[in-house]
Amino acid sequence: MNHDIVVMGASAGGTDALKTIFSGLPPDLPASVFVTMHTSPGAPGYLAEILARVCPLPVVYPNYREDIQRGKVYVARSDLHLIIKRGHIECRFVTKEHGTRPAIDPMFRSAAHSYSHRVIGVLLTGMLDDGVAGLGVIKDEGGIVVVQDPKNARFNDMPRAALKAVRADHVAPVADMARLLVDVVNTEVKGEAAMEQYEPKGGERACTCPGCGGVLRQRWENDVMWYQCHVGHRFSPEGVMLEQDDALEEQLWGTVALLKQKAEMSRTIAADARSPRATHIDPEYYEKQARAAQEAGEIIEKLIQEKGNDLFPGPSSAKEHIKSEKDRA
């Protein structure tokens, strides 16, 4: 038996990396290949078509339940997790992980639990650390872990996080990845890996899930820490902070806008109150309200501008790049 289940995860910068790898694969690769790349829910989804132009293997979006075939590439559909079961694939609309659906970790975990030592897990370029915990499960089940060389990655967060948390079997630039995968696929599986299920443990935390507002619980998988709420939303520490940063920034700017609206409305009422007919309204009261709202809005706006880099450390350019990558795919 060879390593015939190849699962590949990518995020920002992933389209070019995947094209480089798939253009180098042979048409008779004796393995099934599965790909998850972060995409926006509303994106039309052209990744399979893009890879099909350069890959000698057939590249498809799987049906919602489809039997696995060797020599075929399956690409996760937009807004659905790609779950690998023994002998078949399931596309599931279940809770997001790391704030995204599809996410890499569900595919990695399901492949490891279904095929254990036959799995090759490949993590490529991307922001934050989706896929790292899943790689740990693949390693724990006896599979092979391959990580893109961070020096070669367009965005090196995911590869760097993987190398810190999991002992990789191979680290390589994308230019060498196809040849490496062919060699590993054709290597005979030796020994049996433990098939016991890992039960993550952790405690409840006094913070809420950015996805639904439920309580988050701390979890561990192979020394990789993450958080999960009661309905199943999963986040890495970096992921939950980024989600909270986005929500906080949005609320603060929303507060500034509301205060400006209050100041403008108060000034309008004050002006109208000076009409001879509006003797029952005190214009000075509304002028005072306008000044207070204006000053409060300016204080919050100044705070955001002065402390924004500390409060919201995620670079906006990287976030915009992730969005454009998702929209392209």
ABEGO torsion letter per residue (X at the ends): XBBABBBBBBBBGAAAAAAAAAAABBAABBBBBBBBBBBBAABAGAAAAAAAAABABBBBBBBABBBBBBGBBBBBBBGBBBBBBBGBBBBBBBBBBGGBOBBAAAAAAAAAAAAEAABBBBBBBEBEABGAAAAAAAAAAGBBBBBBBAAABABAAAAAAAAAABBBABBBBAAAAAAAAAAAAABBBBEBBBABBBBBBEBBBBBBBAAAGBBBBBBBBGGBBBBBBAAGBBBBAAAAAAAAAAAAAAAAAAAAAAAAAAAAAAAAAAAAAABAABAABBAAAAAAAAAAAAAAAAAAAAAAAAAAAAABABBAAAAAAAAAAAAAX
